[in-house]
Structures are given as C-alpha cells and as structure tokens.
Amino acid sequence: MEDADRRILDLLVEDGRASYTELGKAVGLSTSAVHQRVRRMEERGVLRGFTAVVDHAQAGRPLTAFVEATPLDNNDPDDVPERLRGIDGVVACYSVAGDANYLLMVRVATPQALEALIAALRARAHVSTKTTVVLSTPWERR
C-alpha cells in the first residue's frame, strides 16, 4: 500500500466524514485523485464501510467488558461464532490464540445485564467464560 493511501486511511479513521477536498489538502493530492484512491480501496476491500462513532454511555450501554470463551467440549463442532451471532450486547467476536478460543467484546447497561449476558453466552454456545470489565477507555479506534 502506498504512503498516500495509508495517510488517507488514517485520516478517515479519525474522521469518516472528511471530504475528498479536506483529505486532498492534508495529503497533498487533488480532490479527484483522493476520490479515485478511496474508490480503489473500497473495490479492493481495504475500506469496508464507514461507521458512526457512538458514545456508549449516552446510548445506554456504559459497561464494556471482554469475555474469553472456551468450548466445554473440544469434540463439539467449532461453531461458537455462529451460536453467538445475534446475541444482544455482543459487539465483536475474535478468534484468538492462547488459553481461550474466542474473545468477545460486550456492551451492556448494568452489572446485572452483564451477568445475564454471560449466562446466555454459556448456555447458547456451551462455553466456559472469563470476564474482564473495562474501567475506562482512554482511547479506541486508532
């Protein structure tokens, strides 16, 4: 990937609503050149979309936690991500190396909601869990 493309990506991560003109001024390219580069990155799948940045506390889900999930029976099919898809509060599922098989990011309103979510995860996906609660988020999405 060219340096200009990487700089454009960095700027879009900071502000997904930046105009092609603003991006061009920041990286020293014309508006049309930036537009072409962004379009090519979308076509190649480097840019997969643009999202809103949400203040989760304001949206009613101030509690963030990471939940390690490990299948109870290694002979079961490895379909944990499919079993967890659609569970309200699970915002990301990562396949990881280490003691656990999956790391889930969850966002909920209260500790009681987290407890209920963990119980639902265990029952639906047949996993054991280990949970780390986030105390604060100095930054994310870099």
Phi and psi in radians as a Rosetta constraint file:
Dihedral C 1 N 2 CA 2 C 2 CIRCULARHARMONIC -1.250 0.35
Dihedral N 2 CA 2 C 2 N 3 CIRCULARHARMONIC 2.695 0.35
Dihedral C 2 N 3 CA 3 C 3 CIRCULARHARMONIC -1.017 0.35
Dihedral N 3 CA 3 C 3 N 4 CIRCULARHARMONIC -0.708 0.35
Dihedral C 3 N 4 CA 4 C 4 CIRCULARHARMONIC -1.086 0.35
Dihedral N 4 CA 4 C 4 N 5 CIRCULARHARMONIC -0.721 0.35
Dihedral C 4 N 5 CA 5 C 5 CIRCULARHARMONIC -1.110 0.35
Dihedral N 5 CA 5 C 5 N 6 CIRCULARHARMONIC -0.755 0.35
Dihedral C 5 N 6 CA 6 C 6 CIRCULARHARMONIC -1.099 0.35
Dihedral N 6 CA 6 C 6 N 7 CIRCULARHARMONIC -0.705 0.35
Dihedral C 6 N 7 CA 7 C 7 CIRCULARHARMONIC -1.147 0.35
Dihedral N 7 CA 7 C 7 N 8 CIRCULARHARMONIC -0.697 0.35
Dihedral C 7 N 8 CA 8 C 8 CIRCULARHARMONIC -1.077 0.35
Dihedral N 8 CA 8 C 8 N 9 CIRCULARHARMONIC -0.773 0.35
Dihedral C 8 N 9 CA 9 C 9 CIRCULARHARMONIC -1.041 0.35
Dihedral N 9 CA 9 C 9 N 10 CIRCULARHARMONIC -0.793 0.35
Dihedral C 9 N 10 CA 10 C 10 CIRCULARHARMONIC -1.040 0.35
Dihedral N 10 CA 10 C 10 N 11 CIRCULARHARMONIC -0.734 0.35
Dihedral C 10 N 11 CA 11 C 11 CIRCULARHARMONIC -1.168 0.35
Dihedral N 11 CA 11 C 11 N 12 CIRCULARHARMONIC -0.669 0.35
Dihedral C 11 N 12 CA 12 C 12 CIRCULARHARMONIC -1.206 0.35
Dihedral N 12 CA 12 C 12 N 13 CIRCULARHARMONIC -0.564 0.35
Dihedral C 12 N 13 CA 13 C 13 CIRCULARHARMONIC -1.139 0.35
Dihedral N 13 CA 13 C 13 N 14 CIRCULARHARMONIC -0.693 0.35
Dihedral C 13 N 14 CA 14 C 14 CIRCULARHARMONIC -1.161 0.35
Dihedral N 14 CA 14 C 14 N 15 CIRCULARHARMONIC -0.744 0.35
Dihedral C 14 N 15 CA 15 C 15 CIRCULARHARMONIC -2.594 0.35
Dihedral N 15 CA 15 C 15 N 16 CIRCULARHARMONIC 1.658 0.35
Dihedral C 15 N 16 CA 16 C 16 CIRCULARHARMONIC -1.160 0.35
Dihedral N 16 CA 16 C 16 N 17 CIRCULARHARMONIC -0.173 0.35
Dihedral C 16 N 17 CA 17 C 17 CIRCULARHARMONIC -1.750 0.35
Dihedral N 17 CA 17 C 17 N 18 CIRCULARHARMONIC 0.092 0.35
Dihedral C 17 N 18 CA 18 C 18 CIRCULARHARMONIC -1.062 0.35
Dihedral N 18 CA 18 C 18 N 19 CIRCULARHARMONIC 2.424 0.35
Dihedral C 18 N 19 CA 19 C 19 CIRCULARHARMONIC -1.367 0.35
Dihedral N 19 CA 19 C 19 N 20 CIRCULARHARMONIC 2.809 0.35
Dihedral C 19 N 20 CA 20 C 20 CIRCULARHARMONIC -1.061 0.35
Dihedral N 20 CA 20 C 20 N 21 CIRCULARHARMONIC -0.604 0.35
Dihedral C 20 N 21 CA 21 C 21 CIRCULARHARMONIC -1.126 0.35
Dihedral N 21 CA 21 C 21 N 22 CIRCULARHARMONIC -0.803 0.35
Dihedral C 21 N 22 CA 22 C 22 CIRCULARHARMONIC -1.090 0.35
Dihedral N 22 CA 22 C 22 N 23 CIRCULARHARMONIC -0.747 0.35
Dihedral C 22 N 23 CA 23 C 23 CIRCULARHARMONIC -1.096 0.35
Dihedral N 23 CA 23 C 23 N 24 CIRCULARHARMONIC -0.760 0.35
Dihedral C 23 N 24 CA 24 C 24 CIRCULARHARMONIC -1.048 0.35
Dihedral N 24 CA 24 C 24 N 25 CIRCULARHARMONIC -0.765 0.35
Dihedral C 24 N 25 CA 25 C 25 CIRCULARHARMONIC -1.089 0.35
Dihedral N 25 CA 25 C 25 N 26 CIRCULARHARMONIC -0.673 0.35
Dihedral C 25 N 26 CA 26 C 26 CIRCULARHARMONIC -1.232 0.35
Dihedral N 26 CA 26 C 26 N 27 CIRCULARHARMONIC -0.551 0.35
Dihedral C 26 N 27 CA 27 C 27 CIRCULARHARMONIC -1.901 0.35
Dihedral N 27 CA 27 C 27 N 28 CIRCULARHARMONIC -0.024 0.35
Dihedral C 27 N 28 CA 28 C 28 CIRCULARHARMONIC 1.371 0.35
Dihedral N 28 CA 28 C 28 N 29 CIRCULARHARMONIC 0.579 0.35
Dihedral C 28 N 29 CA 29 C 29 CIRCULARHARMONIC -2.186 0.35
Dihedral N 29 CA 29 C 29 N 30 CIRCULARHARMONIC 2.825 0.35
Dihedral C 29 N 30 CA 30 C 30 CIRCULARHARMONIC -1.273 0.35
Dihedral N 30 CA 30 C 30 N 31 CIRCULARHARMONIC 2.803 0.35
Dihedral C 30 N 31 CA 31 C 31 CIRCULARHARMONIC -0.997 0.35
Dihedral N 31 CA 31 C 31 N 32 CIRCULARHARMONIC -0.784 0.35
Dihedral C 31 N 32 CA 32 C 32 CIRCULARHARMONIC -1.173 0.35
Dihedral N 32 CA 32 C 32 N 33 CIRCULARHARMONIC -0.628 0.35
Dihedral C 32 N 33 CA 33 C 33 CIRCULARHARMONIC -1.133 0.35
Dihedral N 33 CA 33 C 33 N 34 CIRCULARHARMONIC -0.709 0.35
Dihedral C 33 N 34 CA 34 C 34 CIRCULARHARMONIC -1.140 0.35
Dihedral N 34 CA 34 C 34 N 35 CIRCULARHARMONIC -0.773 0.35
Dihedral C 34 N 35 CA 35 C 35 CIRCULARHARMONIC -0.994 0.35
Dihedral N 35 CA 35 C 35 N 36 CIRCULARHARMONIC -0.794 0.35
Dihedral C 35 N 36 CA 36 C 36 CIRCULARHARMONIC -1.100 0.35
Dihedral N 36 CA 36 C 36 N 37 CIRCULARHARMONIC -0.736 0.35
Dihedral C 36 N 37 CA 37 C 37 CIRCULARHARMONIC -1.140 0.35
Dihedral N 37 CA 37 C 37 N 38 CIRCULARHARMONIC -0.752 0.35
Dihedral C 37 N 38 CA 38 C 38 CIRCULARHARMONIC -1.112 0.35
Dihedral N 38 CA 38 C 38 N 39 CIRCULARHARMONIC -0.767 0.35
Dihedral C 38 N 39 CA 39 C 39 CIRCULARHARMONIC -1.053 0.35
Dihedral N 39 CA 39 C 39 N 40 CIRCULARHARMONIC -0.760 0.35
Dihedral C 39 N 40 CA 40 C 40 CIRCULARHARMONIC -1.120 0.35
Dihedral N 40 CA 40 C 40 N 41 CIRCULARHARMONIC -0.695 0.35
Dihedral C 40 N 41 CA 41 C 41 CIRCULARHARMONIC -1.155 0.35
Dihedral N 41 CA 41 C 41 N 42 CIRCULARHARMONIC -0.594 0.35
Dihedral C 41 N 42 CA 42 C 42 CIRCULARHARMONIC -1.172 0.35
Dihedral N 42 CA 42 C 42 N 43 CIRCULARHARMONIC -0.766 0.35
Dihedral C 42 N 43 CA 43 C 43 CIRCULARHARMONIC -1.108 0.35
Dihedral N 43 CA 43 C 43 N 44 CIRCULARHARMONIC -0.640 0.35
Dihedral C 43 N 44 CA 44 C 44 CIRCULARHARMONIC -1.404 0.35
Dihedral N 44 CA 44 C 44 N 45 CIRCULARHARMONIC -0.154 0.35
Dihedral C 44 N 45 CA 45 C 45 CIRCULARHARMONIC 1.498 0.35
Dihedral N 45 CA 45 C 45 N 46 CIRCULARHARMONIC 0.124 0.35
Dihedral C 45 N 46 CA 46 C 46 CIRCULARHARMONIC -1.185 0.35
Dihedral N 46 CA 46 C 46 N 47 CIRCULARHARMONIC -0.793 0.35
Dihedral C 46 N 47 CA 47 C 47 CIRCULARHARMONIC -1.733 0.35
Dihedral N 47 CA 47 C 47 N 48 CIRCULARHARMONIC 2.046 0.35
Dihedral C 47 N 48 CA 48 C 48 CIRCULARHARMONIC -1.821 0.35
Dihedral N 48 CA 48 C 48 N 49 CIRCULARHARMONIC -0.016 0.35
Dihedral C 48 N 49 CA 49 C 49 CIRCULARHARMONIC 2.665 0.35
Dihedral N 49 CA 49 C 49 N 50 CIRCULARHARMONIC 3.082 0.35
Dihedral C 49 N 50 CA 50 C 50 CIRCULARHARMONIC -2.176 0.35
Dihedral N 50 CA 50 C 50 N 51 CIRCULARHARMONIC 2.394 0.35
Dihedral C 50 N 51 CA 51 C 51 CIRCULARHARMONIC -2.204 0.35
Dihedral N 51 CA 51 C 51 N 52 CIRCULARHARMONIC 2.841 0.35
Dihedral C 51 N 52 CA 52 C 52 CIRCULARHARMONIC -1.451 0.35
Dihedral N 52 CA 52 C 52 N 53 CIRCULARHARMONIC 2.538 0.35
Dihedral C 52 N 53 CA 53 C 53 CIRCULARHARMONIC -1.670 0.35
Dihedral N 53 CA 53 C 53 N 54 CIRCULARHARMONIC 2.079 0.35
Dihedral C 53 N 54 CA 54 C 54 CIRCULARHARMONIC -1.845 0.35
Dihedral N 54 CA 54 C 54 N 55 CIRCULARHARMONIC 2.409 0.35
Dihedral C 54 N 55 CA 55 C 55 CIRCULARHARMONIC -1.499 0.35
Dihedral N 55 CA 55 C 55 N 56 CIRCULARHARMONIC 1.779 0.35
Dihedral C 55 N 56 CA 56 C 56 CIRCULARHARMONIC -1.163 0.35
Dihedral N 56 CA 56 C 56 N 57 CIRCULARHARMONIC -0.543 0.35
Dihedral C 56 N 57 CA 57 C 57 CIRCULARHARMONIC -1.119 0.35
Dihedral N 57 CA 57 C 57 N 58 CIRCULARHARMONIC -0.780 0.35
Dihedral C 57 N 58 CA 58 C 58 CIRCULARHARMONIC -1.153 0.35
Dihedral N 58 CA 58 C 58 N 59 CIRCULARHARMONIC -0.489 0.35
Dihedral C 58 N 59 CA 59 C 59 CIRCULARHARMONIC -1.517 0.35
Dihedral N 59 CA 59 C 59 N 60 CIRCULARHARMONIC 0.092 0.35
Dihedral C 59 N 60 CA 60 C 60 CIRCULARHARMONIC 1.580 0.35
Dihedral N 60 CA 60 C 60 N 61 CIRCULARHARMONIC 0.196 0.35
Dihedral C 60 N 61 CA 61 C 61 CIRCULARHARMONIC -2.310 0.35
Dihedral N 61 CA 61 C 61 N 62 CIRCULARHARMONIC 1.238 0.35
Dihedral C 61 N 62 CA 62 C 62 CIRCULARHARMONIC -1.331 0.35
Dihedral N 62 CA 62 C 62 N 63 CIRCULARHARMONIC -0.290 0.35
Dihedral C 62 N 63 CA 63 C 63 CIRCULARHARMONIC -1.671 0.35
Dihedral N 63 CA 63 C 63 N 64 CIRCULARHARMONIC 2.078 0.35
Dihedral C 63 N 64 CA 64 C 64 CIRCULARHARMONIC -1.946 0.35
Dihedral N 64 CA 64 C 64 N 65 CIRCULARHARMONIC 2.438 0.35
Dihedral C 64 N 65 CA 65 C 65 CIRCULARHARMONIC -2.526 0.35
Dihedral N 65 CA 65 C 65 N 66 CIRCULARHARMONIC 2.761 0.35
Dihedral C 65 N 66 CA 66 C 66 CIRCULARHARMONIC -1.974 0.35
Dihedral N 66 CA 66 C 66 N 67 CIRCULARHARMONIC 2.263 0.35
Dihedral C 66 N 67 CA 67 C 67 CIRCULARHARMONIC -2.084 0.35
Dihedral N 67 CA 67 C 67 N 68 CIRCULARHARMONIC 2.072 0.35
Dihedral C 67 N 68 CA 68 C 68 CIRCULARHARMONIC -1.413 0.35
Dihedral N 68 CA 68 C 68 N 69 CIRCULARHARMONIC 2.335 0.35
Dihedral C 68 N 69 CA 69 C 69 CIRCULARHARMONIC -2.165 0.35
Dihedral N 69 CA 69 C 69 N 70 CIRCULARHARMONIC 2.250 0.35
Dihedral C 69 N 70 CA 70 C 70 CIRCULARHARMONIC -2.254 0.35
Dihedral N 70 CA 70 C 70 N 71 CIRCULARHARMONIC 2.197 0.35
Dihedral C 70 N 71 CA 71 C 71 CIRCULARHARMONIC -0.993 0.35
Dihedral N 71 CA 71 C 71 N 72 CIRCULARHARMONIC 2.464 0.35
Dihedral C 71 N 72 CA 72 C 72 CIRCULARHARMONIC -1.216 0.35
Dihedral N 72 CA 72 C 72 N 73 CIRCULARHARMONIC -0.584 0.35
Dihedral C 72 N 73 CA 73 C 73 CIRCULARHARMONIC -2.216 0.35
Dihedral N 73 CA 73 C 73 N 74 CIRCULARHARMONIC 1.998 0.35
Dihedral C 73 N 74 CA 74 C 74 CIRCULARHARMONIC -1.161 0.35
Dihedral N 74 CA 74 C 74 N 75 CIRCULARHARMONIC -0.215 0.35
Dihedral C 74 N 75 CA 75 C 75 CIRCULARHARMONIC -1.461 0.35
Dihedral N 75 CA 75 C 75 N 76 CIRCULARHARMONIC -0.223 0.35
Dihedral C 75 N 76 CA 76 C 76 CIRCULARHARMONIC -1.201 0.35
Dihedral N 76 CA 76 C 76 N 77 CIRCULARHARMONIC 2.674 0.35
Dihedral C 76 N 77 CA 77 C 77 CIRCULARHARMONIC -1.055 0.35
Dihedral N 77 CA 77 C 77 N 78 CIRCULARHARMONIC 2.574 0.35
Dihedral C 77 N 78 CA 78 C 78 CIRCULARHARMONIC -1.469 0.35
Dihedral N 78 CA 78 C 78 N 79 CIRCULARHARMONIC 1.339 0.35
Dihedral C 78 N 79 CA 79 C 79 CIRCULARHARMONIC -2.139 0.35
Dihedral N 79 CA 79 C 79 N 80 CIRCULARHARMONIC 0.430 0.35
Dihedral C 79 N 80 CA 80 C 80 CIRCULARHARMONIC -0.970 0.35
Dihedral N 80 CA 80 C 80 N 81 CIRCULARHARMONIC -0.819 0.35
Dihedral C 80 N 81 CA 81 C 81 CIRCULARHARMONIC -1.007 0.35
Dihedral N 81 CA 81 C 81 N 82 CIRCULARHARMONIC -0.684 0.35
Dihedral C 81 N 82 CA 82 C 82 CIRCULARHARMONIC -1.178 0.35
Dihedral N 82 CA 82 C 82 N 83 CIRCULARHARMONIC -0.677 0.35
Dihedral C 82 N 83 CA 83 C 83 CIRCULARHARMONIC -1.146 0.35
Dihedral N 83 CA 83 C 83 N 84 CIRCULARHARMONIC -0.534 0.35
Dihedral C 83 N 84 CA 84 C 84 CIRCULARHARMONIC -1.549 0.35
Dihedral N 84 CA 84 C 84 N 85 CIRCULARHARMONIC -0.299 0.35
Dihedral C 84 N 85 CA 85 C 85 CIRCULARHARMONIC -1.018 0.35
Dihedral N 85 CA 85 C 85 N 86 CIRCULARHARMONIC 2.312 0.35
Dihedral C 85 N 86 CA 86 C 86 CIRCULARHARMONIC 1.571 0.35
Dihedral N 86 CA 86 C 86 N 87 CIRCULARHARMONIC -0.095 0.35
Dihedral C 86 N 87 CA 87 C 87 CIRCULARHARMONIC -1.294 0.35
Dihedral N 87 CA 87 C 87 N 88 CIRCULARHARMONIC 2.124 0.35
Dihedral C 87 N 88 CA 88 C 88 CIRCULARHARMONIC -1.074 0.35
Dihedral N 88 CA 88 C 88 N 89 CIRCULARHARMONIC 2.262 0.35
Dihedral C 88 N 89 CA 89 C 89 CIRCULARHARMONIC 1.857 0.35
Dihedral N 89 CA 89 C 89 N 90 CIRCULARHARMONIC -0.415 0.35
Dihedral C 89 N 90 CA 90 C 90 CIRCULARHARMONIC -1.474 0.35
Dihedral N 90 CA 90 C 90 N 91 CIRCULARHARMONIC 2.011 0.35
Dihedral C 90 N 91 CA 91 C 91 CIRCULARHARMONIC -1.836 0.35
Dihedral N 91 CA 91 C 91 N 92 CIRCULARHARMONIC -0.275 0.35
Dihedral C 91 N 92 CA 92 C 92 CIRCULARHARMONIC -2.735 0.35
Dihedral N 92 CA 92 C 92 N 93 CIRCULARHARMONIC 2.578 0.35
Dihedral C 92 N 93 CA 93 C 93 CIRCULARHARMONIC -2.340 0.35
Dihedral N 93 CA 93 C 93 N 94 CIRCULARHARMONIC 2.098 0.35
Dihedral C 93 N 94 CA 94 C 94 CIRCULARHARMONIC -2.040 0.35
Dihedral N 94 CA 94 C 94 N 95 CIRCULARHARMONIC 2.303 0.35
Dihedral C 94 N 95 CA 95 C 95 CIRCULARHARMONIC -1.423 0.35
Dihedral N 95 CA 95 C 95 N 96 CIRCULARHARMONIC 2.214 0.35
Dihedral C 95 N 96 CA 96 C 96 CIRCULARHARMONIC -2.268 0.35
Dihedral N 96 CA 96 C 96 N 97 CIRCULARHARMONIC 2.788 0.35
Dihedral C 96 N 97 CA 97 C 97 CIRCULARHARMONIC -1.656 0.35
Dihedral N 97 CA 97 C 97 N 98 CIRCULARHARMONIC 2.584 0.35
Dihedral C 97 N 98 CA 98 C 98 CIRCULARHARMONIC 2.262 0.35
Dihedral N 98 CA 98 C 98 N 99 CIRCULARHARMONIC -2.708 0.35
Dihedral C 98 N 99 CA 99 C 99 CIRCULARHARMONIC -1.190 0.35
Dihedral N 99 CA 99 C 99 N 100 CIRCULARHARMONIC -0.639 0.35
Dihedral C 99 N 100 CA 100 C 100 CIRCULARHARMONIC -1.702 0.35
Dihedral N 100 CA 100 C 100 N 101 CIRCULARHARMONIC 2.835 0.35
Dihedral C 100 N 101 CA 101 C 101 CIRCULARHARMONIC -1.592 0.35
Dihedral N 101 CA 101 C 101 N 102 CIRCULARHARMONIC -0.577 0.35
Dihedral C 101 N 102 CA 102 C 102 CIRCULARHARMONIC -2.381 0.35
Dihedral N 102 CA 102 C 102 N 103 CIRCULARHARMONIC 2.590 0.35
Dihedral C 102 N 103 CA 103 C 103 CIRCULARHARMONIC -2.122 0.35
Dihedral N 103 CA 103 C 103 N 104 CIRCULARHARMONIC 2.154 0.35
Dihedral C 103 N 104 CA 104 C 104 CIRCULARHARMONIC -1.909 0.35
Dihedral N 104 CA 104 C 104 N 105 CIRCULARHARMONIC 2.410 0.35
Dihedral C 104 N 105 CA 105 C 105 CIRCULARHARMONIC -1.743 0.35
Dihedral N 105 CA 105 C 105 N 106 CIRCULARHARMONIC 2.243 0.35
Dihedral C 105 N 106 CA 106 C 106 CIRCULARHARMONIC -2.199 0.35
Dihedral N 106 CA 106 C 106 N 107 CIRCULARHARMONIC 2.624 0.35
Dihedral C 106 N 107 CA 107 C 107 CIRCULARHARMONIC -2.344 0.35
Dihedral N 107 CA 107 C 107 N 108 CIRCULARHARMONIC 2.212 0.35
Dihedral C 107 N 108 CA 108 C 108 CIRCULARHARMONIC -2.465 0.35
Dihedral N 108 CA 108 C 108 N 109 CIRCULARHARMONIC 3.039 0.35
Dihedral C 108 N 109 CA 109 C 109 CIRCULARHARMONIC -1.489 0.35
Dihedral N 109 CA 109 C 109 N 110 CIRCULARHARMONIC -0.643 0.35
Dihedral C 109 N 110 CA 110 C 110 CIRCULARHARMONIC -2.500 0.35
Dihedral N 110 CA 110 C 110 N 111 CIRCULARHARMONIC 2.870 0.35
Dihedral C 110 N 111 CA 111 C 111 CIRCULARHARMONIC -1.022 0.35
Dihedral N 111 CA 111 C 111 N 112 CIRCULARHARMONIC -0.618 0.35
Dihedral C 111 N 112 CA 112 C 112 CIRCULARHARMONIC -1.149 0.35
Dihedral N 112 CA 112 C 112 N 113 CIRCULARHARMONIC -0.653 0.35
Dihedral C 112 N 113 CA 113 C 113 CIRCULARHARMONIC -1.164 0.35
Dihedral N 113 CA 113 C 113 N 114 CIRCULARHARMONIC -0.636 0.35
Dihedral C 113 N 114 CA 114 C 114 CIRCULARHARMONIC -1.127 0.35
Dihedral N 114 CA 114 C 114 N 115 CIRCULARHARMONIC -0.761 0.35
Dihedral C 114 N 115 CA 115 C 115 CIRCULARHARMONIC -1.048 0.35
Dihedral N 115 CA 115 C 115 N 116 CIRCULARHARMONIC -0.759 0.35
Dihedral C 115 N 116 CA 116 C 116 CIRCULARHARMONIC -1.148 0.35
Dihedral N 116 CA 116 C 116 N 117 CIRCULARHARMONIC -0.691 0.35
Dihedral C 116 N 117 CA 117 C 117 CIRCULARHARMONIC -1.120 0.35
Dihedral N 117 CA 117 C 117 N 118 CIRCULARHARMONIC -0.753 0.35
Dihedral C 117 N 118 CA 118 C 118 CIRCULARHARMONIC -1.078 0.35
Dihedral N 118 CA 118 C 118 N 119 CIRCULARHARMONIC -0.727 0.35
Dihedral C 118 N 119 CA 119 C 119 CIRCULARHARMONIC -1.077 0.35
Dihedral N 119 CA 119 C 119 N 120 CIRCULARHARMONIC -0.722 0.35
Dihedral C 119 N 120 CA 120 C 120 CIRCULARHARMONIC -1.142 0.35
Dihedral N 120 CA 120 C 120 N 121 CIRCULARHARMONIC -0.708 0.35
Dihedral C 120 N 121 CA 121 C 121 CIRCULARHARMONIC -1.058 0.35
Dihedral N 121 CA 121 C 121 N 122 CIRCULARHARMONIC -0.824 0.35
Dihedral C 121 N 122 CA 122 C 122 CIRCULARHARMONIC -1.068 0.35
Dihedral N 122 CA 122 C 122 N 123 CIRCULARHARMONIC -0.790 0.35
Dihedral C 122 N 123 CA 123 C 123 CIRCULARHARMONIC -1.222 0.35
Dihedral N 123 CA 123 C 123 N 124 CIRCULARHARMONIC -0.772 0.35
Dihedral C 123 N 124 CA 124 C 124 CIRCULARHARMONIC -1.310 0.35
Dihedral N 124 CA 124 C 124 N 125 CIRCULARHARMONIC -0.647 0.35
Dihedral C 124 N 125 CA 125 C 125 CIRCULARHARMONIC -1.832 0.35
Dihedral N 125 CA 125 C 125 N 126 CIRCULARHARMONIC -0.068 0.35
Dihedral C 125 N 126 CA 126 C 126 CIRCULARHARMONIC 0.972 0.35
Dihedral N 126 CA 126 C 126 N 127 CIRCULARHARMONIC 0.985 0.35
Dihedral C 126 N 127 CA 127 C 127 CIRCULARHARMONIC -2.233 0.35
Dihedral N 127 CA 127 C 127 N 128 CIRCULARHARMONIC 2.739 0.35
Dihedral C 127 N 128 CA 128 C 128 CIRCULARHARMONIC -1.642 0.35
Dihedral N 128 CA 128 C 128 N 129 CIRCULARHARMONIC 2.708 0.35
Dihedral C 128 N 129 CA 129 C 129 CIRCULARHARMONIC -2.305 0.35
Dihedral N 129 CA 129 C 129 N 130 CIRCULARHARMONIC 2.735 0.35
Dihedral C 129 N 130 CA 130 C 130 CIRCULARHARMONIC -2.426 0.35
Dihedral N 130 CA 130 C 130 N 131 CIRCULARHARMONIC 2.196 0.35
Dihedral C 130 N 131 CA 131 C 131 CIRCULARHARMONIC -2.017 0.35
Dihedral N 131 CA 131 C 131 N 132 CIRCULARHARMONIC 2.398 0.35
Dihedral C 131 N 132 CA 132 C 132 CIRCULARHARMONIC -2.107 0.35
Dihedral N 132 CA 132 C 132 N 133 CIRCULARHARMONIC 2.126 0.35
Dihedral C 132 N 133 CA 133 C 133 CIRCULARHARMONIC -1.588 0.35
Dihedral N 133 CA 133 C 133 N 134 CIRCULARHARMONIC 2.355 0.35
Dihedral C 133 N 134 CA 134 C 134 CIRCULARHARMONIC -1.426 0.35
Dihedral N 134 CA 134 C 134 N 135 CIRCULARHARMONIC 2.214 0.35
Dihedral C 134 N 135 CA 135 C 135 CIRCULARHARMONIC -1.494 0.35
Dihedral N 135 CA 135 C 135 N 136 CIRCULARHARMONIC -0.705 0.35
Dihedral C 135 N 136 CA 136 C 136 CIRCULARHARMONIC -2.727 0.35
Dihedral N 136 CA 136 C 136 N 137 CIRCULARHARMONIC 2.853 0.35
Dihedral C 136 N 137 CA 137 C 137 CIRCULARHARMONIC -2.191 0.35
Dihedral N 137 CA 137 C 137 N 138 CIRCULARHARMONIC 1.623 0.35
Dihedral C 137 N 138 CA 138 C 138 CIRCULARHARMONIC -1.042 0.35
Dihedral N 138 CA 138 C 138 N 139 CIRCULARHARMONIC -0.620 0.35
Dihedral C 138 N 139 CA 139 C 139 CIRCULARHARMONIC -2.896 0.35
Dihedral N 139 CA 139 C 139 N 140 CIRCULARHARMONIC 2.767 0.35
Dihedral C 139 N 140 CA 140 C 140 CIRCULARHARMONIC -2.724 0.35
Dihedral N 140 CA 140 C 140 N 141 CIRCULARHARMONIC 3.010 0.35
Dihedral C 140 N 141 CA 141 C 141 CIRCULARHARMONIC 1.112 0.35
Dihedral N 141 CA 141 C 141 N 142 CIRCULARHARMONIC 0.900 0.35
